[in-house]
Amino acid sequence: MTHKILVTGASSGFGTLIVHALLAEGHAVAGSMRDPDGRNAAVAKALRDAGASVVAIDVTDDASVDAGVQAAVEALGGLTVLVNNAGIGVSGLIEAFTPQDFQRVFDVNVFGVQRMNRAVAPLFREQGHGLLLHISSLLGRIAVPFYGPYNATKWAVEAIAEGYRVELSAFGVEVALIEPGGYPTAFMDRLLRPSDAARTASYGPMADAPEQTLKGFHEMLVANPAQDPANVARAVVARVGAPAGEGPLRTVVDSLGMGVGVEALNQGLEQVTEAVYGNMGIAHMLTPTT
């Protein structure tokens, strides 16, 4: 089955790869980005040349989201899948991130997801089918040092997806999460650092730990070709192509070993969720009506 798909954050990283992978499977795809006629004009042209539509969306702006989604629906002649991919990462000591830093990360990674979901959910409910697909992270399941605000946003996205899963199931709408590990993409070149340099410096020798850790992690990624960013795009293609009602809620994508533990965590959570919903008499809400 071919789909009509909107992918946010299509200007780089996973987003660009996802658009190309979906196009290769014959899907109709619109990629969104900020400023497609300015700073992102080159990548926008490349996507158009590959067969994608390109729409302007700033996920931090309500009006931009509403206008961009409408433009995507018009360009594709409808919409059946939203891929929430737009996001920003961080590196630094959590205490040194100001509340304003947290607001910036949450505005893209959490509120941006909610803006996008709210923009497409009425259409999906009306037509009786659709897929809200969220690019989460292994860091949405476990917490590691020096990624505090990012950890928090991805944990929030996991909860948001769980909420939509049960509240949209009666309308035939599916919800899913892709949980990648770390990958060597341009995403890592644009990480937000803490604004409070003095607070960082107050940690003494530990102040250098975030950058040292990031450098070592990047070197490990580059040295492991199996950790190919295209794996994430392939996981998206597989989830989009799953028969209605049969695809998994969560898909872990990682070749470095962290994913094994997260898969076990996911299985345990699903068992707990099914038990709780069963005891509440609402287990039917876990499965979309088809």
Disulfide bonds with the S-S distance in Angstrom:
none
